[in-house]
Structure formats: C-alpha cells, structure tokens
Amino acid sequence: MAAASTFPLALLLAIVAACCVAGGEGGALVGDTCTASSASSCGAGMRCATCSPLPGMGPPVCSRTTPLDPKAHGTDLAFNRYTWLTTHNSFAIVGSPSRTGTPIIAPPNQEDTVTAQLKNGVRGLMLDAYDFQNEVWLCHSFGGKCYNFAAYQRAMDVLKEIGAFLDANPSEVITVFVEDYAGPGSLGKSGGRMPKGGGDWPLLKDMIAQNHRLLMFTSKRGKDGSDGLAYEWDYVLETQYGNDGLVGGSCPKRAESMAMDSTKQSLILMNFFSTNPSQSWACGNNSAPLVAKLKACYDASAKRWPNFIAVDYYMRSKGGGAPLATDVANGRQQCGCDSIAYCKRHQRWLLLHRRQRLQHQPQRWLLVHRRQNHQRRRRRLLVQRLIDEAFIHLINSMVLIYFYSWMDSMIHMRIS
C-alpha cells in the first residue's frame, strides 16, 4: 500500500524534471552534461567538453562549435549584409608540432586545424605573416621578428588548406586578414571587385557564381598594387584588439582603422579576445559579454552590425558562444530578428523593402522598428503566459491525483 501511495508523487517529480530538462541522444541542449568519450553525446554542431581546462570546473557539457549557415535563407544580399565567424591567429594551434626543430613556446589561440575551423563554419581567418628562413611563415613575433620558437607553420601550407576547402565547397567564401610583415610577392591575390567609398559589395550569389570566393586583406599599404591584395583599411573598420578593446559598453577603434562610424568602409571587423590568450577567459566571456559587445559596436558603427566576429578559442563558452553571437548578428542584419534561426525569406524581403522605402524617413523607420519590437515582446509574453498556465494546470492535476490516491489508501486502511 505504501508503494502505491508514493507512486503519483514520484511521477509528479519525473514530469516536472522532464519539463525543465531536455537531453540525451540527438536532443542535447547547450549546457547539458554529456560523456566526453562519446562522440554522439551532443547534437550536430556541438561538442562535449569542459568549458575551462582549470580543475574543479564541473563535468563536461555540450557547447556549440558551429554557427547556423549565414546563407541559410539565400545568397541574394550584398556580401556586407552577412556576418562570419572569424578566428584570431587561426594558425596558432594548441599542441602544434615544431616544424623548425625547436619547441614552440609562443602562446596558442585556437584548438583545431584551419581545415577543422572551416568545417565548423569559420569563414574569416586572421594570419600574421613574416619572412623567415627564406619563406613566409605564420608566426608570433618578438621585437617585430619571427623566431623558430614562435614559428607555427608556413603560410603556403595554410593557403593550401584554404584552397582545398574552397575546391570541395564551391558555394563558400573565405576572408583572410593578413597582419603583413612579409616582403612583396609572397602571398596570393584577392579576386573580385571590391567597392571603395562605403558602397555595397556585390551580391553573395554573384561572388559565388564568378568564383570570387577568396578575399585577402593586407595591413601593408602598397601590396594592393604590387601583389593584388586589398589594403585592409580602405575597406574595413576594425575595433581595438586585446584588453583595451574589452571595456564594457564601448567599441574603440584599432589605431590603423578609420573611426567606427565612418561610412567610407562597408565592412566591420569586431575583435573580442584578451591580450594574453586564455582558454578560461574565453570560457567565461565568449557568450553574454560577447553579445553585449555586439550591441555596443552596432551603436558605435553608425547602426551597422559587424561582418566579422574575431575570437580566441572559438569553441569555448558557457552558453552559445561565438556561434550564437554570429547567429544574432546575422538575424539582425538579414531580417531584424534576434537570431537568423527566426528569419524567413519573406521577412528578409520586407526588411529590404522597408529599408529602401524609409531610408530618407528616419523618424518613420524608428517608429516601425519600435512597433516591431513591441509586437515581438507581446508575442513572447503571450507564449510564456500560456506555458506558465499549462505548467500550473499540470502541477494541480498531479497534486489532485496524489491526494485522491492518498485518500483512497487511507479509506482502505480504515476498512481493513
């Protein structure tokens, strides 16, 4: 009898737990605990790992490694209307073997190969190029020079990885930012028409059709003529890197860049990483603080969302991480939604139509924008209210079941 009377309470607790937690094979959510030894513990686009390598950080959890495809709703927008996940010092990889015979002691910034990064949806790569041993190497410098203990790999090897990925994925576009300390004629060329003066770039679908799918920007003036590379600061606004760029609520520019609100450049690169690369720092900051920085840079950049979000250790976070931030920026750019996951094709058309129609009517655009936000808030509140009411009804029903079962057991006990 005792077992019969406690069953409804156990069922009640199980149902409450099921309402609050989802997980398991194929249905794991970000933050769910998982088994690191099992490749299938988390769903597609996620991995199972501890957020920080420091001891005592808890069990492995599912975290995102891959953003939603920015092209999921089409390629009919200008290239500067998309946002791409970007890795800072993409070549500096944890556990890299020495290619010079001297162990590498320079700090790493990423955890997987350039090819793996590209397979995970990274579409922007940041490389530091130096003349070293009669070749161009990707290297951390000391005093402006590359040494064997800081030389990670040859630039040509990474360019071959990029080329192989582009050959295997004919609808993808990759952008490379080269902090360039190498001599002329040492790197490849950038293809396609690049608009100066802040104008829109070609449509993404046209760039793909014409095979203009590798964009290479150099930090060195003059290579745009001699090497056919694009001088970055003619086309890109870039935020301050390192700790100086992490002050909350602000979005300072990098020294070489024009002011963030300049309209003469139509691409925006947002840096978000600490001066000294740290997996633990990335774990704690590659989520909510990163999304908050997005909004600050939107406000500072003449109401434009970043096109490239550059981070260290892009797979580490306590939430959706850098992939989530990429989804947010694409959603805001492409359809005015909080994530590209909420975009629909007709929403993108309406957004473009309204932008064109209201571009000379800022007050009216502001009213439309506020009305849309108000409607979205009302819908969210309504859905939350329905969920709350259903949950309360479920609890009440289970309590009644438990009460009647208990009363029934008491009556049987008295009769017996």
C-alpha positions in Angstrom: 0.0 0.0 0.0 2.8 2.4 0.8 4.3 1.8 -2.6 1.0 2.5 -4.3 0.5 5.8 -2.4 4.0 7.2 -3.3 3.9 6.4 -7.0 2.0 9.5 -8.0 4.5 11.7 -6.2 7.4 10.1 -8.0 5.6 10.5 -11.3 5.0 14.2 -10.5 8.7 14.8 -9.8 9.6 13.0 -13.0 7.2 15.1 -15.1 8.5 18.3 -13.6 12.1 17.3 -14.4 11.1 16.4 -18.0 9.5 19.8 -18.4 12.7 21.6 -17.3 15.5 19.5 -18.9 16.0 18.1 -22.4 18.9 16.0 -23.4 20.1 12.6 -24.5 21.0 11.2 -27.8 20.2 13.6 -30.6 18.3 16.0 -28.3 21.1 17.5 -26.2 20.9 21.2 -25.5 23.7 23.7 -24.9 24.8 23.3 -21.3 23.6 19.7 -20.9 26.0 17.3 -19.2 27.5 14.7 -21.5 30.0 11.9 -21.9 33.3 13.2 -23.2 34.3 9.8 -24.5 31.2 9.6 -26.7 31.2 11.5 -30.0 27.4 11.3 -30.1 26.7 12.8 -26.7 25.8 16.1 -28.2 24.0 17.0 -31.4 25.4 18.3 -34.7 27.3 21.5 -34.4 28.2 20.9 -30.8 31.0 19.2 -28.8 31.2 17.6 -25.4 34.0 19.2 -23.2 34.6 21.1 -20.0 34.3 24.8 -20.6 37.7 25.6 -18.9 40.7 23.4 -18.6 41.2 24.5 -15.0 40.5 21.8 -12.3 37.1 21.8 -10.5 35.2 23.3 -13.4 32.5 20.6 -13.3 31.5 17.8 -15.7 31.7 18.0 -19.5 28.8 19.8 -21.1 27.5 20.3 -24.6 28.7 23.6 -26.2 28.3 25.0 -29.7 31.1 24.9 -32.2 29.3 25.8 -35.4 27.0 28.8 -36.2 23.9 28.5 -38.3 24.8 28.9 -42.0 24.6 32.7 -42.8 23.4 31.7 -46.2 20.6 29.5 -44.9 17.9 32.0 -46.3 19.6 32.8 -49.5 22.6 34.5 -51.1 20.8 37.4 -52.6 22.1 40.0 -50.3 25.3 42.1 -50.7 28.3 40.5 -49.1 28.4 43.2 -46.4 24.9 42.1 -45.2 26.3 38.9 -43.7 28.3 38.1 -40.6 31.0 35.5 -40.5 32.6 33.7 -37.5 36.4 34.6 -37.5 39.3 33.1 -35.6 42.1 35.3 -34.3 45.6 33.9 -35.1 43.9 30.9 -36.8 47.3 29.3 -37.3 48.4 29.3 -33.6 47.0 25.9 -32.5 47.3 24.1 -29.2 49.8 21.2 -29.4 51.2 22.2 -32.8 54.4 20.2 -33.6 57.6 22.1 -34.2 58.4 22.5 -37.8 61.8 24.1 -37.1 63.2 21.6 -34.7 62.8 24.0 -31.8 59.8 23.5 -29.4 57.1 26.2 -29.8 56.7 28.3 -26.7 54.6 31.1 -28.1 51.0 31.1 -26.8 48.3 29.4 -28.9 45.0 30.9 -29.8 42.9 28.1 -31.2 42.5 24.3 -30.6 41.9 22.8 -34.0 43.4 22.9 -37.5 42.5 25.6 -40.1 40.6 22.9 -42.0 38.6 21.9 -38.9 37.8 25.5 -38.3 36.5 25.9 -41.8 34.4 22.7 -41.4 32.9 24.2 -38.2 31.7 27.3 -40.1 34.6 29.7 -39.6 34.8 31.9 -42.6 37.2 34.6 -41.5 40.9 33.8 -40.8 43.5 36.2 -39.2 47.1 35.4 -40.0 50.4 37.0 -39.0 52.9 36.7 -41.9 56.7 37.1 -41.6 59.7 36.5 -43.7 61.6 33.6 -42.0 64.1 31.1 -43.3 63.7 32.4 -46.9 59.9 31.7 -46.8 56.8 33.3 -45.4 55.8 31.8 -42.1 52.9 32.4 -39.7 54.4 33.4 -36.5 54.1 35.3 -33.2 56.8 38.0 -33.3 59.2 39.1 -30.6 60.6 42.6 -31.3 59.0 42.5 -34.7 60.9 39.4 -35.8 59.9 35.8 -36.2 62.0 33.2 -34.3 62.0 29.4 -34.5 60.4 29.0 -31.1 57.4 31.2 -32.3 57.1 29.9 -35.8 53.9 27.8 -36.1 53.7 26.9 -39.8 54.5 28.0 -43.3 51.9 30.4 -44.9 51.8 28.2 -48.0 50.6 25.2 -46.0 47.6 27.2 -44.6 46.9 28.6 -48.1 46.8 25.1 -49.4 44.3 24.1 -46.7 42.1 27.1 -47.7 42.3 26.2 -51.4 41.4 22.6 -50.8 38.3 23.6 -48.7 37.2 26.1 -51.4 37.6 23.4 -54.1 35.5 21.0 -52.1 32.9 23.6 -51.2 32.1 25.7 -54.3 29.4 27.8 -52.6 31.6 29.1 -49.7 33.5 32.4 -49.4 36.5 32.8 -47.2 38.1 36.1 -46.0 41.7 36.3 -44.8 43.1 39.2 -42.9 46.9 39.3 -43.0 48.9 41.2 -40.5 51.6 41.6 -43.0 55.4 41.8 -42.3 56.5 39.8 -45.3 58.0 41.1 -48.5 56.2 41.7 -51.8 55.1 38.8 -53.9 54.9 36.4 -51.0 51.1 35.8 -50.7 48.2 35.1 -53.1 45.9 37.5 -54.8 42.4 38.6 -53.8 39.8 38.1 -56.5 36.8 40.1 -57.5 35.5 43.6 -57.4 35.9 45.4 -54.1 33.9 48.6 -53.7 35.6 51.6 -52.2 33.8 54.6 -50.7 31.5 52.6 -48.4 29.2 51.2 -51.2 27.6 47.8 -51.1 29.6 44.8 -52.1 28.5 42.5 -54.9 25.7 40.1 -54.1 27.0 37.0 -52.4 25.4 34.8 -55.1 27.3 36.8 -57.8 30.6 36.4 -56.0 30.0 32.6 -55.8 28.9 32.4 -59.5 32.0 34.3 -60.6 34.3 32.3 -58.3 35.4 35.4 -56.4 35.4 33.3 -53.2 38.7 34.2 -51.6 39.1 37.7 -50.2 42.6 38.6 -48.9 43.3 41.9 -47.0 46.8 43.0 -46.1 47.8 45.5 -43.4 50.7 46.8 -45.6 50.0 49.6 -47.9 51.3 49.2 -51.5 50.6 45.5 -51.8 47.3 46.3 -53.3 49.2 47.4 -56.3 52.2 45.1 -56.4 50.6 41.9 -55.1 47.0 42.4 -56.0 45.9 42.2 -52.3 43.4 44.6 -50.8 44.7 47.2 -48.3 42.5 46.5 -45.3 41.9 50.0 -44.1 40.5 51.1 -47.4 37.6 48.6 -47.0 37.4 47.6 -43.3 36.7 49.2 -40.0 38.3 47.3 -37.1 37.8 47.5 -33.4 40.6 47.6 -30.9 42.1 44.2 -30.0 43.2 42.9 -26.6 42.3 44.1 -23.2 42.0 47.8 -24.3 39.1 46.8 -26.6 37.1 44.9 -23.9 35.8 47.8 -21.8 32.1 47.3 -21.3 29.7 49.5 -23.2 32.3 50.8 -25.6 33.7 49.9 -29.0 37.0 51.7 -29.6 38.7 51.5 -33.0 42.1 50.0 -33.7 44.8 52.6 -34.3 45.1 51.9 -38.0 41.4 52.0 -38.7 39.2 54.9 -39.5 36.6 55.9 -36.9 34.0 53.2 -36.3 31.2 55.5 -37.5 33.0 56.2 -40.8 30.8 55.4 -43.8 33.7 55.2 -46.3 34.2 51.5 -45.4 31.4 49.0 -45.7 32.9 46.0 -43.8 33.3 45.9 -40.0 35.6 43.5 -38.1 34.9 43.2 -34.3 37.8 41.8 -32.2 36.9 40.2 -28.9 39.8 38.5 -27.2 42.2 39.2 -24.3 45.8 40.4 -24.7 47.1 37.1 -23.3 45.2 34.3 -24.9 43.4 32.2 -22.3 41.0 29.3 -22.6 39.5 30.2 -19.2 38.9 33.7 -20.3 37.2 32.6 -23.5 35.1 30.2 -21.4 33.7 33.0 -19.3 33.4 35.7 -21.9 32.6 34.1 -25.3 28.8 34.3 -24.6 26.8 37.0 -22.9 29.7 39.5 -22.8 30.4 38.9 -26.5 26.7 39.5 -27.4 26.8 42.7 -25.3 29.8 43.9 -27.2 28.0 43.3 -30.5 25.3 45.8 -29.4 27.9 48.4 -28.3 29.7 48.1 -31.6 26.4 48.4 -33.5 25.7 51.6 -31.7 29.3 52.9 -32.4 29.3 51.9 -36.0 26.5 54.0 -37.4 23.9 51.3 -36.6 25.7 48.6 -38.5 26.3 45.1 -37.3 29.8 43.6 -37.5 30.6 41.4 -40.6 33.3 39.5 -38.8 33.4 38.4 -35.2 37.0 37.5 -34.2 37.7 35.5 -31.1 40.3 33.2 -29.5 39.3 29.6 -28.7 36.0 29.9 -30.6 34.7 26.5 -29.3 34.8 27.5 -25.7 31.9 29.3 -23.9 29.4 28.9 -21.1 26.5 29.4 -23.5 26.0 29.6 -27.2 29.4 31.2 -27.6 30.8 32.9 -30.7 28.5 30.8 -32.9 25.5 32.3 -31.1 26.9 35.8 -31.5 27.2 35.1 -35.2 23.6 34.0 -35.4 22.4 37.1 -33.6 24.3 39.5 -35.9 23.0 37.6 -39.0 19.5 37.7 -37.7 19.6 41.4 -37.0 21.2 42.1 -40.4 19.1 39.8 -42.6 15.6 40.1 -41.1 15.6 42.2 -38.0 15.2 39.1 -35.7 17.2 38.1 -32.6 18.7 35.2 -34.5 19.0 34.0 -38.1 17.1 30.9 -36.8 13.9 33.1 -36.7 14.4 34.6 -40.2 12.1 33.6 -43.0 12.5 34.5 -46.6 9.6 36.9 -46.8 10.8 38.7 -43.7 14.1 39.4 -45.4 12.3 40.8 -48.4 10.1 43.0 -46.2 13.1 44.3 -44.3 15.0 45.2 -47.5 11.9 46.8 -48.9 11.3 48.9 -45.8 15.0 49.9 -45.7 14.8 51.2 -49.2 11.4 52.9 -48.7 12.3 54.5 -45.4 16.0 55.4 -45.9 15.1 59.1 -46.2 12.5 58.8 -43.4 14.5 58.1 -40.2 11.7 59.0 -37.9 9.2 56.7 -39.6 11.8 53.9 -39.7 12.3 54.4 -35.9 8.5 54.1 -35.3 8.3 50.9 -37.4 11.3 49.4 -35.6 9.8 50.2 -32.2 6.4 48.8 -33.2 8.1 45.5 -34.4 10.0 45.2 -31.1 6.7 45.8 -29.1 4.9 43.2 -31.1 7.7 40.7 -30.6 7.7 41.4 -26.8 3.9 40.9 -26.7 4.2 37.5 -28.5 6.9 36.3 -26.2 4.9 37.3 -23.1 1.8 35.6 -24.5 3.8 32.3 -25.2 5.4 32.5 -21.7 2.0 33.0 -20.1 0.5 30.0 -21.9 3.4 27.9 -20.9 3.1 29.0 -17.2 -0.6 28.3 -17.2 -0.1 24.8 -18.7 2.6 24.1 -16.2 0.4 25.2 -13.2 -2.5 23.1 -14.6 -0.2 20.1 -14.8 1.0 20.6 -11.2 -2.5 21.0 -9.9 -3.7 17.8 -11.7 -0.8 15.8 -10.4 -1.4 17.1 -6.8 -5.0 16.1 -7.1 -4.1 12.6 -8.4 -1.7 12.2 -5.5 -4.3 13.5 -3.0 -7.0 11.2 -4.2 -4.6 8.2 -4.2 -3.7 9.0 -0.6 -7.3 9.4 0.4 -8.1 6.1 -1.3 -5.3 4.3 0.6 -6.4 5.8 3.9 -10.0 4.6 3.3 -8.8 1.1 2.5 -6.7 1.1 5.7 -9.6 2.1 7.9 -11.9 -0.5 6.2 -9.3 -3.2 6.7 
